[in-house]
Amino acid sequence: MAPNTGRQFKLVFKDAQQQLRTVFGMEITELPQKEKITISQKRAAQRSQSAASSSSKSYVLTSTLPAAYRVPAILVPARIPSNTVEASYTGLYTFIISIISLSPRGTIAESRLERHLKRMNADNYVLNGEKTEKVLKRMEREGYIVKVRERDGGGEESIDYVVGPRGKAEVGERGVAGVVRKVYGKKDVEAAELEKKLVRSLGEVSLEKESRVIGVDDGEEGEGDAAENRTRGGKGKGRSSGRNNQRSRGEVVDEEDEEDEDEDEDEVDE
């Protein structure tokens, strides 16, 4: 922007978004602010509430292509360091984001996440020479997940993980729902029940919808995942539905959670 043209930013931004959507099938998406999880974080937010900004001032490019065009042949992984390594990394953080999103209250204890990774033989997973521990730190650094540490009154520390701003923008509830459909299958008899569980766990935004191709002439937006991600700033139904259904999270993976509880009871008995 040239000097003294700050008032034109919104107009330029709008035109840039239009070009990105109609020419490249992408758009600039503002990342949501990090959630305040611990008591200390919430108190700090209350003290600085007057000076707080509703904008995160962080942005990423997301795709607006309809679901029919979101295939590996079109949306190929990055070539740096290599397509294979980047595809593996994308698959791993999508899996972890899905596990966290389907957990009660959208948070998962570090020990429980480690058990899930062990089931997938990913507890000591090596990605381009880096083990799972380092890969998790990379996910934290890039905003896909957030590691939360908190001490109780007795001084004991608990470590949990929640989905980070970038994980919400790039994967989101619909991305998690897509993973669940792939894992659990989609037979006609079970499809309706599976969709009900997804809605209870993730909200109505997880429902499958037909996508339109972006109109080049009239500038209409597609209804892909990224287009719906724009409503997560507090105005869309997805976020409110997610909050109202926090107690219902984890229904899709309830059988696995029951197995974990049985394992915990066995450990206590020993």
N, C-alpha and C positions, 0 to 999 in steps of 0.2 A: 504494500500500500504506500502511496506517495504521502509526503508530509501534509498535515492538515486535511486529511480525507477520512478521518476515523468514522464520520457519520455515514460514509458510503459502504462500510464493512458489511452490513446486513444485506445490502443489495448485491454486492459482489459475491458474498457467500451463497446467496440464493441462486444466482446465475451459475456459479461453480457447481453447486449441487445438481442443477438441471443438466449440465453438460456431463457430469460424471454418471448420472443415471441413464441418460439417453444414449450416450456414446460408449461408455465403458461398462455399464451394468454395475456400478458401484456408487457408494455415497459416503460422506463423512459422518461418522456417528460419534456423538459425545459419550464418553465413558461415565457411568454413574459414580457418585462419590462412594468412598469406602464406608461400609456400615460400621457403626459404633457398637461393638459387641460387649466389651467388658464394662464393669461399673465405672472404672477410672476414665475410660474413653467417653462414656456418656456424661460424666460430670464435667470433664474438660470441654465437651461440646456445648454444654449448658452455659458454662462460664464465658465462652467465646461466641455465643449464639448471635449477639448483636453484630459482630464483625464477620460472621460466617457468610460465605457466598454459596448460592444454590448451584453454581456451576463448578464442575471439576476441572475445567480448562484443559482437559486431556481428550484427544480424539484419535480414532482409528478409522481405517477404510474398511467397509463391510460390503458384501455383495448384495445386490438387489435382484439377481437373476431368479426366475421362477424355479421351483423344485425340479422340473423336468430337465433343466440345463445345469443343475448342480451335480455333475457326475465327474469322476476322476479324469475322463478324457478332455474335459473343458477346464475344470478347476484343478490343475495339476499342482502338486506341492512345490515349494521353492527349491531351486537348484543348489542353494548354499546351505549347509555344506554339500548335500546331495539330496535328490528326490526321495530316496529310500529312508535316509535318516530323518528328514523333515516329516515324512508321512508317519513314521513310527512315533515321533514326538507328538504330532497332532493327535494320533490315536490314543496315546497314553494320557495326555491332559484332558481329552474328551471323556475318556473312561473315568478318570478321577473326578472331574466336574459332575458327571452323571451320578456317581456314588454319593457325593456330598449333597447334591440337589435332592436326591431321593431319601436322604436321612432325616430323622425328626428334627424339626426347626431349622433345616438347611445347614446343619453343622455336624461334623463327625469327629470323634476323638482320634487322636493320633494312633493309638493302639488298634482301634477298629479298622482304620484305613490300612494299617500294615497287614492286618489279617486278610482284607480283601485283595491286597496286592500279592500276598503270598499264594492265595488261591489261583491267581492268574500267572503264577511263576514270575512275578514282576517285582518281588521284594528286593532282589539283588540284580535287577534288570540293568544291562549295560547298553547304553545308547551312545554310539560314536565314542566309545572309550570312557563314558561317564556312567557311574552307578546311579541307582534310583535316588539315593539321598541328594546327590548333586543336581539331578534332573528336577527334583521337587523344589530345590532352592532356585533353580532357573525359572520355574513356573511362578514362584513367589515374586521374583524380581520383575517378571514380565506382566504381572497382574492377573494371572489366570486363577490363582488361589491365594488365600491369605492365611497365615499361621497366627493363631491367637494364643497367647500365654496369659494365664491368670492364676493368682494365688488366693486360696481361701483363707478363712480366719485362722486356721491351724498352721499356715505357712506352706501347705502342700501345693505344688504347682500342677495345673492341668493344661494340656496342650490340645487344641482343637483346630480344625481347618474349616474355612468357609469359602464360598466361591468369590473370586475377586472381580473387580470391575470389568476387566477385559474378558474374563470367562463368561460373564453375563451378556456382554455385547456380542461376542463372536460365537458362542455356543448357545447359551440361553435355554429356556424351558423347551422350546421346540426342538432344539438340537438334542437335548437329553431324551425327549420323547422318541425321536428318531432312532437313537441307540437302543432304547428299550424294545421298540418294535422289531429291530433287526435281531436282537438276542432272543426274545421270547417268541418270535414268529408272528404270523398274522393270519391264522386260520379263521374261516368264516364263523365257526362256532364260538371261538374264543375272542374274536376281534372286538365285539361290543363290550365285553366285560373288561378287556384290557384297556380300552379307551376310557371307560368309567374310572378305572383306577388311576390312569394318567391324569385325568382331570382333577380327581381328589388330591393327588400328590403334587401336581405342578400348576393347576389352574387351567382355565379355559383356553389360554394361549397355546397349550400343547396340542389342541385339536388339529387334525389334518385339514388343510384347506387347499382348494385349487388355486394355482397361481396364474396371474396374467403376465404376458410379455409386456415390457415397458413400452408405452406408446411414444414413438419418436416424434410424431407430428403434434400430438396434443400434450405431450409431457406428462402423461399419467404414470404414476408409480406402480411398480409391481407389488404384489402382496406376498413376497417371500419372507423368510425369517428375519432378515436384516431390516426390512421395512417395518415389521411389527416391533422390532427392538426399540424403535424410536419412541414408542409409547411408554417405555418403562421408567420414565422420569417421574412417575407419580400420577399421570393422567390416564394411563391405560388400564384395562381390566386385569391384565396379566399379573401385575405386581400386587394389586389389592386382593385378587383371588388367591395368590400365593400366600399372603399374610393370613387370610381367613382360613386357609387350609393347612396351616403349619402342623396342626395336630394330626392331620391325616397323612403326612409325608411318610414315605417308606412302605406304603402298602404294596407296591409292585415287587419289592424285594423282601416281603415279610417273612417268607420261608427261610431265607438266608439269615435274617436277623435272629430268628428263633434258634437256628443252629448255633449262632454265635453265643446266644444266652446260655444254651446248654453247655457249650465249651467253658464259659465263665463259671458256671455252677460246678463243673467237674474240677476246675482248677481250685475252687474254694474248698471242695471236699477233700482234695489231696492235701 
